Structure formats: structure tokens, C-alpha cells
Amino acid sequence: MKSLADLFVAVLLCLFVSISFADAPTSFSAAKATAKREVFLDERAVSQGDLYCGCRWDWVGRSGGRVDASSCGYETRAQQTRAERIEWEHIVPAWVFGHQRQCWQNGGRRNCVMNDPVFRVMEADLFNLYPSVGEVNGDRSNFQYAMIGRAPAQYGACTSKVDFQQRVAEPRDDVKGLVARVHFYMYDRYGLSMSRQQQQLLMAWSRQYPVTEWEQEWSNRTARVMGHSNPFVTGDRVWSLGYRPTRDGVVSPGPVATPAQGASSTGGIIGNRNSKVYHLPSGCPSYDRVAPRNQVHFDTEAAAVAAGFRKAGNCSD
């Protein structure tokens, strides 16, 4: 039988754990308000600028802000109203992690919010949220990050770029390491699948742009609210090709969606030119095992089938 002292310690431990996680938001709307109140609350944070353009802002309302375009040389591309306001960017878009959940296939984002507790946790994860000029946030949409190269300036002095035709975006250099380590965190914590090409790009960015003093402080502030750190910022974990996610954040069992025939895959479909077998980024264990020299990339399963490929036999249905 436990002594009274042991029981007292156990009760205190439970209280400590409850308090530690009491402030972690449980919805996207709560996450935005919490991020403003607990993470991006002061001049130190605002002085770092928004994610894509480094613009300062003034907080307005519960979770929004008004962009100071003169602070960063921002020029509106097309959407004046969104160019003037701060929005909250999911660095790993909700569309991307949602499409790897069965709930999205059965009713989109609304259904996921209503019926999938794991999706709600991902959507409210503060490590994946950062203030952004609304126009650039909208332009980036759910595009993956990529190197775009030389391109005309789209937003004045803001150096982030969006290629609407190729459906990719390139953030400014100052945050490339940050967005890479956020991707590693999200894909690791929630067991997401990432294409080899995207892994290689983000690994290069993480090496080229190491953790800054501000990123460390931002991560520490966020960790105090969330109750855990981003191990790819602290250095406790390092992403490598073929990395197997820990799934630390999958708090309840949830099916992972396999893209429907002909549907676009979030990570890209990889075919093996020798075996004429293709692999999906979700549900196919051998997705990351095709040698680079043998890889053929497809946007849809229909395209792979039309090219004479068949789905790998070890893919889950």
C-alpha cells in the first residue's frame, strides 16, 4: 500500500502535468489568440518581422494585426485588403497534413475539425503558426516550398516568391532554416509522409541556415505554452533521408488517408523505372527506398498508370 507521502507526491505530479499543458490551445481560433498573447506579444517579436517579408505590424483585435508596409518596403501585388493585415500562416499547410487524414477524404477540413481530434491538435500546434502578411499567405496557399531562382519582384522589397504556374513558393533566406525545422517537427510528431525531393531541399536549408537567437527564443516561448519543445531546434533530433517519424503527437489512433485514384498526392508519386512499380507518399512502405537514379515522378496515380506503372503490392488499400 502506498504511503500518504507517496500519494501526496503523485497528486502534486498530476497537478503539475495538468498545469503544464493547461494553456496549450485546442482549436485553430484559440491557437491564434494564444500565439498573440503568449508568443508574439512584445516588441522583441514584432521587431523580427512577419514570416515572409520581415514586415513589422501593430496588433489589432483578438488575434489580427495591421502591417507596417513602410518597415519592409512591401508593395501590394493584387490584394490590397489582405496586404494590409497580418494573418496566421500554417507553415505546413492544413491542406497538406489534412490530406493525409481519412477525415479529409470524407468531407474536407470542416469534417476533420468536427470529427478528427488528431487533426485539431495539428491545426492548433503553435510550432506551425507564424504571423504573415495576408496577401503573401494567400498567394502561398498550400504550395510546397522550392527554389524558384531568378524572378521579378512580386512584393516590392520583400524577397519571398511564389510561382503560381508551378504551384511552389520560396521564402526569404532569413527563415528558410526555420521553416525547414518546423516541417521536420510536424512530419515527425504527427507521422506524416514527405517526398524525398522535399526532404533533400529542407535538409539543405536547415544546414545552410542554422538556428538563430530569435528562432531559439521563439521556440522556447512556444514550448512553454505547448509543454514540449521542437527537438529539431534544440538539437535533440536530426532529420535524415529515410527518417522514421516518432509520431509523438498522435494522441489517438487515426487512419492515414491513401490518395484516391487520380488524386494529386501531397508528396508526389515516385515510380521505379526498372520495376515499373509506383509508390505513394502515404501508405507505401517503400516510398523512400527507390534509388534516385531509378526514380520517375508523377503528379497523379492516373499519370503513373498511363505510363505503364502499377501500384506497389505492399501499399495499404
N, C-alpha and C positions, 0 to 999 in steps of 0.2 A: 504494500500500500504506500502511495506517495505521502510524504510528509507535508504539513501545511506550508513549509518554506518552499518545497518543490512546486506545489500548486500555485503559490503566490508568484513565483518566478515565471511559471507557464502563462499565467494570466497577464502579467506585465509584458511578456514577449508577444502575446496575441494582440494586446493593445498597441504595442509599438508597430507591429506589422500593419495593423489596420490604419493607424495614423499615417504611416509612411506612404500608403497608397491611396489615402483618402482624397487627395487633390488631383489624382490622375483623371482627366476628362473621359467621359463615356460616350460622347457624341461629337460630331464634327462642329456643331454650333458651340458647344461647351468648350471644345478644344481651341477655337479661335479666340474666345474671350479669355481663356486661361493663358494662352500664349501671350496675349497683350498684357495681361495683368502680372504674370509671373516671370516671363522670359524677355520680352521686348519692351520692358516697362520704362526704360530710362534713356538718358542722353547717350550713354555708352553704347547701347544697342542701336539707337537711331543713327548715330554718327557713322556706323558701319555701312549704312545704306541698304536699300532693298536687294533682293537676291540677284536680279538680272542686270540692273543698271547702276547700282550703288547710289540711288536717289534717297535723300532724306525725306521724312514725312512728319506730319502732325497728326496725332491721334484724334479721331472724331467718332463719337458714338461708342457702342459696346465693344466692337472689335475691328472697326474700319479705320481708315486714315486718309489724309489728303496729301498727295505727292507734291513735293517741292521740286518742280522741274528744273528750276534755275540752279539747284545744287549739283546737278549731274549733267547738265546740258541736254536734257531729254527733249525730243521733238516728237509730236504725235504723228503716227503713221496713218491711222484711219479712224480710230475710235476715241474721240475727244473725251467723252464721259469716263470711259474706263482708264484713259491715260491720266486722268486727274486723281484717281483713287487708288488706295492700297487694297489689294486682295490677298488672300492666303493661298499660296501655291503648294499643292501636293507635289513634292519633288519626284517621287514615284507616283504617277497619276493614279487616281482611284479607278480609272478605266483599265489600267494595266493590272493592278492587283485584283480588281473585281472580276476580270475576265478569267482569272484562274480559280474562281469560286463557282460552284454549281448554281448558287443563288442568282448570279448574273444571267446565266443561260435561261433561267426560269422566269425572268421578269426585270432584269436590269438593276440599276443602282437602287431604285426605290425598294425592290424586293429584298436586296441584300441588307439595306438598312433595317427593314422590318423584321427579317427572319434569320439573319446570319450574325451571331454575336462576334465571331472572329472578324468578319468584315467591319463591324462597327468599331472594334478595337483598332484595326489598321487605319481606318478613316480618321480616327481621333488621336493617332500617335503623334505626339508633339515633335519627335525627332524628324518627322517627314514634312513638317509645316514651316514655311518661311514667308515673310511679307514680300510682296512683289507688286510692281507697277501693274495695274489691272490689264492694260492693253497687251503687255508682253505675256502676262499669264494667259490671257485668252488666245493670243497667237500661238503660244507654245502648245496649247490644247493637250492632247495625250501623246504627242510626238516623243519618240525616243531621242536621247542625246546623241550627237555625232559631230565629227569635224566637217565643217562646211567649207572652210577655206575662204579665198577672196570673194567678197560680195559687197555690193553697195550698202552704205549705212542705211539702216531702216528706221532708227530711233534717235537721230542726231548723234550726240557723243556717246551714247550707250553702245557698247561693243557686242552685246548678245545678238545672235542672228537666228532667224527662222527661215527654213526652206520649205515653203508650202507645197511645192510640187513633189519633193522627195519625202515630205512629212517627217522632218527631223529638225532639231534645234541645237544650237551650240551656245552655252552660257559663257559669260565673260570669264577670263582667265582666273580672276581672283576667287571664284567659287567652284572651279572645276574639281578640285580635290574634295571640297565639302560635299558636293552633290554625289561624287563617287562613293564616299564613305556612308552617306545616307542610303544609297542603293544597296551597298553591302549589308548594312544593318537591316533594312526592310526585307531583303531577299533571304537573309539568314534567319531572322527572327520568325518570319511567317512562312518559311518553306516554299518560297516562290522559285520559279524556273527562269533562268536568264540565258540568252543565247551566248555562244562562245564569242562572237564578234563584239557584243556589248560588254562582256566581261573584260576582254582584252583592252578595249578603249578605256573603261573605267579604272582598270588596274594601272594603266599608263598615266592617267590623270592623277590618281592617288599618289603615285611615286613622284611625279613631276611637281605636284603642288601639295606638300606636306601640311600637316595640321598647323594652323596659325594660332596665335594667342587668343584671338577672338573666337575662333571655332571651338577651342578648348573651353573658353568661358561659356559660350552659348550651349555647348554640350553639357557642361556642369549645371548650368541653370535648369536645363531641361530635365536632367537626371534627377534633380531634387524634387521635381513635380512627379515624374513618371515612376520613380522608385527603382530605376536601374539605369545603367549607362549605355552609351554606344561603344561596344568593345573595339570597334574599328577606329575610333578616335582615341581611346585610351591606350591602344596598342596591345590589348589582351588577345585580339584575334586579327589574323591577316587573311585577306581573300586571295585565293589562287585558283587557276583553272581546274575545274572539276570539284571545287569546294562543295562539301555536303552540308546543307543548312541544318542548324541545330533545332529549328522550329520552337525556340523558347517561348514565343508569344502565342502559339496556337493553344489557347486556353481551353478549347473544347473541340471534340472531333468535328471536322467539316470536310465534305467531299471537295476534291480539287477537280475543276472542270476540264474536260478534254474538248478542244475546239471541234465544232461540228464540221462535217464535210463541206469544203468550200469556204469556210470561215477564215478570216485573217487571223493569224497567230500573233500573240503579243511578242514572242521572242524570235519568230522566224522559223521556218521549217527547213531542216537540214537533210539532204539526201546523200547517199553514198554512191558515187558514180560507178564503183566496182560491183556492188551487190544489187544496185537498183532498188534499194530499200530507203524509205524516208522516215524521219523521226520528228515527233512533235516536242516542243519545249515543255509541255506538261503531260505527264502520264507515260512517257517513254524513257526507260532507264538508261538507254544507250545514247541519248541525245548528245551528250558531250564527249562521246568516245569515238566519233568519226574523225579520222586523221584529216588535218587541214587540207592536204593535197588532194584528198578524195571528196571533199565537200562540194555539194551543189545546193544552192539556196533557192527556196521557193516562198512566195507570199501566201499561197493557199494550198490546201490539200488537192484541190481540183487541178491546179497547175502541175503538181508533182505527178498525179495520176496520168495527166495528159502527156507528160514527158516519159511515161513508161515505168514510173516508180510505183512501188507498193508499200503500204504501211508495215513497219517492223512488227514482227509477231509478238514481241514482249511488251507492246504498248497496251495499257489498260483501256478497256472499252468505255 
